[in-house]
């Protein structure tokens, strides 16, 4: 069973206060993955994320993006959640800039889990009240705790 406590660690949740671009935001997320998973080929990860974005934006609209990719040789599902203090253009269908970005990496073989995680993320980040709550949080510890609580509750609701 999927455990979001293992997918999103506190060290992988942060507010980005400097101005960034789409590319530099993805690079920041890759840098966070590099700290958590030193064995991960972060250059390849960045390239995979950019390849995925070149296929079509992972911006969902309403200020949310869920960049994601699969990695061979990687054996777990992992995420980095960034709240951007300065929203960025991301090619979302509604044309709105994004300020909430959850970057997801899954093993090549985890197709069902990949879709399950994306579905839970979309249900949480697609909820106006939850987005407002996350945007109003002022520290990274509370951001992580609230995001994790929302993800676990949404996942549990789907499992019933």
Backbone bond lengths (Angstrom), bond angles and torsions (degrees), N, CA, C in turn:
res aa  C-N    CA-C-N  psi(-1)  N-CA   C-N-CA  omega(-1)  CA-C   N-CA-C  phi
1 X - - - 1.453 - - 1.528 110.05 -
2 X 1.274 115.45 141.18 1.457 122.59 -178.85 1.521 110.66 -68.52
3 X 1.328 116.20 134.19 1.462 121.91 179.64 1.527 108.47 -124.52
4 X 1.320 116.56 107.32 1.460 119.99 -178.53 1.526 112.74 -66.41
5 X 1.342 117.75 -17.50 1.466 120.07 174.77 1.525 110.83 -63.51
6 X 1.331 117.00 -26.49 1.463 121.25 176.81 1.520 112.35 -92.46
7 X 1.315 117.11 -20.25 1.461 121.52 -179.22 1.530 110.73 -77.96
8 X 1.325 116.56 -42.28 1.473 120.76 -175.78 1.523 110.34 -124.76
9 X 1.315 115.64 108.28 1.462 121.31 177.17 1.533 109.98 -92.44
10 X 1.320 115.06 158.81 1.469 119.93 178.60 1.525 111.42 -57.64
11 X 1.322 116.57 -37.67 1.467 120.42 -179.01 1.530 112.79 -69.27
12 X 1.313 116.56 -8.72 1.464 121.76 -179.17 1.527 111.84 -110.19
13 X 1.324 115.80 20.35 1.462 122.00 178.81 1.519 107.58 -128.83
14 X 1.330 117.18 122.69 1.463 117.48 179.95 1.521 112.00 -158.96
15 X 1.310 113.06 159.95 1.458 121.70 173.49 1.518 107.57 -94.93
16 X 1.318 115.86 130.45 1.460 122.00 177.99 1.521 106.64 -99.29
17 X 1.306 115.92 113.47 1.461 120.47 -174.81 1.535 113.46 -91.12
18 X 1.330 117.84 -26.37 1.465 119.81 -179.86 1.529 110.16 -78.99
19 X 1.318 114.95 159.96 1.462 121.22 176.55 1.522 108.27 -72.39
20 X 1.327 116.75 130.79 1.461 121.69 179.19 1.525 109.57 -132.82
21 X 1.311 114.92 165.94 1.460 122.09 172.62 1.532 107.71 -105.71
22 X 1.296 116.27 175.88 1.465 120.18 176.62 1.531 110.16 -56.97
23 X 1.310 115.72 -48.57 1.462 121.08 -178.60 1.523 111.56 -62.90
24 X 1.319 117.64 -44.73 1.466 119.53 -178.06 1.527 111.25 -72.25
25 X 1.335 118.72 -28.52 1.465 120.83 175.23 1.533 109.63 -66.71
26 X 1.338 116.67 -42.00 1.465 119.82 176.44 1.528 110.91 -65.03
27 X 1.324 116.65 -35.87 1.474 119.91 177.28 1.526 110.39 -66.83
28 X 1.334 117.70 -40.09 1.469 120.26 176.42 1.526 111.16 -60.31
29 X 1.317 116.30 -43.88 1.471 120.15 178.47 1.525 110.22 -62.34
30 X 1.320 116.49 -41.44 1.468 120.99 177.89 1.526 110.49 -61.93
31 X 1.317 117.23 -39.56 1.469 121.34 177.99 1.529 111.26 -63.01
32 X 1.331 117.02 -38.05 1.469 120.61 177.37 1.524 109.45 -65.80
33 X 1.340 117.38 -44.13 1.463 120.18 175.76 1.524 111.12 -57.75
34 X 1.338 117.24 -39.07 1.471 121.37 -178.26 1.523 111.64 -61.90
35 X 1.326 116.84 -35.69 1.466 120.38 178.60 1.519 110.23 -70.96
36 X 1.331 116.67 -43.60 1.465 120.65 -178.41 1.525 112.29 -72.56
37 X 1.330 116.90 -36.37 1.464 122.53 -176.59 1.523 109.91 -127.23
38 X 1.336 118.46 78.87 1.465 119.90 -176.80 1.532 113.37 -61.42
39 X 1.334 117.09 -20.80 1.469 120.40 179.12 1.530 112.66 -78.39
40 X 1.307 117.11 -11.87 1.461 122.25 -177.61 1.526 110.66 -75.41
41 X 1.303 116.60 134.96 1.461 122.28 175.68 1.526 107.46 -76.85
42 X 1.323 116.15 93.45 1.458 120.22 -172.64 1.532 112.82 -70.31
43 X 1.306 117.65 -27.79 1.474 119.22 175.85 1.531 109.32 -64.97
44 X 1.331 115.21 -44.09 1.464 120.04 177.52 1.531 110.58 -64.27
45 X 1.332 116.70 -40.58 1.459 120.68 177.93 1.529 110.85 -59.51
46 X 1.317 116.31 -48.92 1.468 119.62 178.60 1.531 110.83 -59.01
47 X 1.328 116.32 -44.08 1.467 120.17 179.08 1.526 111.28 -60.99
48 X 1.332 117.22 -41.50 1.469 121.19 179.44 1.532 111.05 -64.47
49 X 1.326 115.96 -42.33 1.466 119.20 178.38 1.530 111.01 -63.37
50 X 1.319 116.29 -41.90 1.471 119.89 178.67 1.529 110.71 -66.86
51 X 1.338 117.75 -40.20 1.463 121.05 177.11 1.525 110.14 -59.13
52 X 1.336 115.74 -43.31 1.466 119.90 179.69 1.528 110.74 -62.85
53 X 1.326 116.91 -42.12 1.461 120.54 178.67 1.527 111.38 -65.47
54 X 1.326 116.88 -33.91 1.464 120.33 178.86 1.523 111.89 -68.62
55 X 1.329 117.75 -24.51 1.464 121.56 175.58 1.527 111.03 -72.01
56 X 1.306 115.73 -29.64 1.460 122.79 -178.46 1.505 108.61 162.87
57 X 1.293 116.06 141.65 1.459 120.47 -176.46 1.525 111.77 -59.89
58 X 1.321 115.45 141.02 1.465 121.47 173.83 1.522 110.73 -92.47
59 X 1.330 116.59 11.20 1.460 120.75 172.35 1.515 108.93 -69.36
60 X 1.331 116.18 128.86 1.459 120.75 -177.56 1.517 113.15 -92.54
61 X 1.315 116.24 -21.36 1.459 121.35 -171.69 1.514 109.19 108.58
62 X 1.332 115.89 170.81 1.473 121.89 179.70 1.528 112.42 57.84
63 X 1.344 117.42 25.52 1.465 120.96 176.49 1.509 115.29 84.08
64 X 1.339 117.85 17.47 1.471 122.13 -174.53 1.528 110.79 -121.45
65 X 1.335 115.92 140.94 1.464 122.21 171.41 1.523 108.51 -137.14
66 X 1.341 114.92 144.80 1.462 120.69 176.79 1.532 108.39 -129.29
67 X 1.330 117.06 74.08 1.463 119.41 175.26 1.534 108.81 -62.79
68 X 1.330 116.13 139.20 1.460 119.42 -177.16 1.521 110.25 -153.90
69 X 1.332 114.32 156.02 1.456 119.92 176.03 1.523 109.07 -160.28
70 X 1.317 114.05 166.86 1.463 121.25 174.41 1.516 108.04 -105.95
71 X 1.330 114.79 148.38 1.462 120.62 179.89 1.523 109.50 -131.43
72 X 1.315 116.51 125.07 1.453 119.65 173.44 1.529 108.23 -73.77
73 X 1.318 116.01 148.25 1.459 120.48 -179.42 1.514 113.72 78.21
74 X 1.310 117.23 4.07 1.464 122.35 178.63 1.515 106.42 -111.56
75 X 1.320 118.15 129.07 1.458 119.87 -168.71 1.523 115.67 -110.35
76 X 1.324 117.81 14.86 1.458 118.87 178.56 1.521 111.93 -146.05
77 X 1.314 114.56 162.21 1.455 120.88 176.40 1.525 107.26 -91.12
78 X 1.318 116.45 129.37 1.463 119.78 -176.69 1.526 110.28 -141.95
79 X 1.324 115.15 148.95 1.451 120.19 -179.89 1.504 113.06 -136.12
80 X 1.314 114.28 156.90 1.465 123.55 172.01 1.523 105.79 -128.21
81 X 1.327 116.12 127.26 1.461 121.20 179.71 1.519 109.04 -111.74
82 X 1.332 115.60 119.48 1.458 121.81 179.87 1.520 110.16 -116.54
83 X 1.320 114.84 132.19 1.466 121.48 170.19 1.520 105.68 -106.25
84 X 1.323 116.41 120.59 1.459 121.25 -176.09 1.520 110.16 -95.31
85 X 1.322 116.27 120.70 1.463 120.78 179.25 1.527 111.10 -65.83
86 X 1.336 115.58 -28.21 1.459 121.58 178.50 1.530 108.04 -118.87
87 X 1.330 117.87 103.58 1.470 120.96 -177.45 1.529 112.05 -55.03
88 X 1.349 115.04 149.38 1.462 120.72 -177.38 1.529 110.84 -126.61
89 X 1.318 115.05 154.06 1.461 122.10 174.27 1.531 107.25 -68.30
90 X 1.334 115.98 133.60 1.457 119.43 -177.30 1.520 112.32 -136.69
91 X 1.323 117.50 3.91 1.452 120.03 -179.88 1.517 113.71 74.33
92 X 1.325 116.56 29.67 1.464 121.34 179.88 1.521 110.42 -69.09
93 X 1.327 117.46 152.83 1.466 120.46 -177.79 1.528 114.24 -59.33
94 X 1.338 116.92 -30.44 1.468 119.28 179.91 1.526 112.70 -88.08
95 X 1.337 116.79 -1.80 1.457 121.37 179.15 1.516 114.54 77.63
96 X 1.343 117.06 -2.73 1.465 120.72 -178.63 1.530 110.55 -77.74
97 X 1.328 117.08 143.62 1.466 119.41 174.57 1.528 109.95 -67.99
98 X 1.321 116.26 158.87 1.465 120.11 -179.06 1.523 110.86 -105.87
99 X 1.320 114.97 149.77 1.465 120.72 174.56 1.530 111.81 -134.05
100 X 1.329 117.39 -4.44 1.464 122.34 175.50 1.524 107.51 -122.73
101 X 1.334 116.27 120.12 1.455 120.62 -175.49 1.523 109.72 -134.55
102 X 1.313 115.56 120.13 1.461 121.10 175.91 1.519 106.98 -111.52
103 X 1.330 117.11 113.80 1.455 122.62 -179.07 1.524 107.54 -97.83
104 X 1.325 115.40 125.85 1.459 121.71 -173.48 1.522 110.51 -120.02
105 X 1.342 115.59 134.49 1.463 122.19 175.18 1.517 107.52 -126.30
106 X 1.336 115.37 131.32 1.466 120.61 -179.56 1.522 109.56 -131.73
107 X 1.333 116.27 155.03 1.469 119.29 175.33 1.523 110.83 -64.19
108 X 1.305 116.82 153.52 1.466 121.81 178.68 1.521 112.43 -53.01
109 X 1.320 116.79 -40.00 1.460 121.13 -172.89 1.532 114.03 -83.60
110 X 1.307 118.52 -1.54 1.466 121.21 -172.62 1.525 112.36 -96.56
111 X 1.317 117.07 50.30 1.462 119.87 -175.37 1.524 113.35 -61.05
112 X 1.326 117.65 -47.49 1.467 120.45 -178.96 1.527 110.68 -64.22
113 X 1.320 117.12 -44.36 1.465 120.68 178.96 1.519 111.18 -64.33
114 X 1.326 116.70 -38.26 1.457 122.08 179.01 1.525 109.47 -57.60
115 X 1.333 116.32 -48.17 1.460 120.72 -179.48 1.527 111.70 -67.55
116 X 1.326 116.34 -36.30 1.468 120.61 178.65 1.531 110.84 -63.95
117 X 1.324 116.56 -46.27 1.467 120.65 179.90 1.526 110.11 -64.01
118 X 1.318 117.52 -45.26 1.466 120.21 178.68 1.523 111.05 -59.38
119 X 1.314 117.00 -39.08 1.461 121.19 179.34 1.527 111.51 -64.98
120 X 1.328 116.94 -44.05 1.466 120.94 178.80 1.531 109.77 -64.97
121 X 1.337 116.58 -44.63 1.466 120.06 178.66 1.528 111.45 -59.84
122 X 1.314 116.02 -44.26 1.468 120.01 -179.96 1.527 111.06 -63.98
123 X 1.330 117.23 -37.06 1.473 118.68 -179.99 1.526 111.31 -69.48
124 X 1.325 117.48 -37.80 1.467 120.34 178.88 1.526 110.33 -72.24
125 X 1.326 116.64 -52.66 1.460 120.10 -175.06 1.529 112.54 -76.56
126 X 1.317 116.80 -11.94 1.455 120.85 175.23 1.517 113.19 -85.93
127 X 1.326 116.63 -5.25 1.462 122.12 -178.41 1.534 109.80 -91.80
128 X 1.317 116.42 119.73 1.466 121.44 -177.01 1.533 112.32 -56.77
129 X 1.318 117.78 -45.18 1.472 120.77 -179.09 1.532 111.39 -62.66
130 X 1.319 116.87 -40.85 1.467 120.26 179.86 1.527 110.98 -67.15
131 X 1.338 116.50 -41.93 1.470 119.12 177.73 1.522 110.62 -60.90
132 X 1.321 116.74 -42.92 1.465 120.84 178.97 1.517 110.45 -61.79
133 X 1.318 116.60 -44.98 1.472 121.20 177.97 1.526 110.54 -57.51
134 X 1.330 117.05 -50.09 1.468 121.07 -178.17 1.525 111.54 -63.39
135 X 1.325 117.10 -38.97 1.469 120.36 -179.80 1.523 112.22 -68.51
136 X 1.315 117.57 -28.39 1.469 121.18 -178.07 1.530 113.50 -81.79
137 X 1.302 117.61 -14.41 1.475 121.13 -177.50 1.520 109.73 -70.98
138 X 1.338 115.96 136.53 1.461 120.88 -173.43 1.524 115.54 -105.28
139 X 1.351 118.58 -6.43 1.464 117.97 177.65 1.523 110.12 -135.43
140 X 1.318 115.33 153.53 1.456 121.33 -172.67 1.529 113.38 -67.20
141 X 1.325 117.49 -33.22 1.465 119.89 179.17 1.523 110.75 -64.20
142 X 1.316 116.52 -44.94 1.463 120.88 178.48 1.529 110.55 -68.81
143 X 1.323 117.04 -35.30 1.461 121.01 177.10 1.526 109.63 -60.51
144 X 1.316 116.57 -47.54 1.466 121.14 178.90 1.524 111.17 -63.05
145 X 1.319 117.33 -48.84 1.467 121.09 -177.04 1.525 111.39 -60.35
146 X 1.320 116.82 -43.27 1.457 120.40 -179.59 1.527 111.80 -69.63
147 X 1.330 117.28 -42.87 1.459 119.86 179.06 1.527 110.18 -62.43
148 X 1.311 116.62 -43.78 1.464 120.57 179.56 1.527 111.03 -62.95
149 X 1.306 117.04 -42.33 1.466 120.84 178.57 1.536 110.54 -62.00
150 X 1.323 117.03 -43.62 1.462 120.80 179.53 1.534 111.41 -64.86
151 X 1.330 116.74 -42.96 1.458 120.96 179.83 1.522 111.38 -63.92
152 X 1.334 116.50 -46.82 1.470 120.03 -179.27 1.515 111.57 -64.18
153 X 1.325 117.75 -40.37 1.461 121.10 178.99 1.533 110.68 -65.46
154 X 1.311 117.13 -43.12 1.470 120.86 179.24 1.524 110.56 -65.27
155 X 1.319 116.62 -41.16 1.462 120.25 179.01 1.527 111.08 -66.02
156 X 1.310 116.34 -42.98 1.474 120.77 179.03 1.533 110.24 -62.98
157 X 1.312 117.18 -40.89 1.462 120.74 179.45 1.530 111.60 -62.76
158 X 1.323 116.75 -34.69 1.464 121.24 178.73 1.517 111.52 -73.54
159 X 1.335 116.79 -25.75 1.477 121.38 -175.63 1.511 112.94 -84.77
160 X 1.317 116.94 -9.11 1.469 119.93 -176.46 1.519 110.36 -79.60
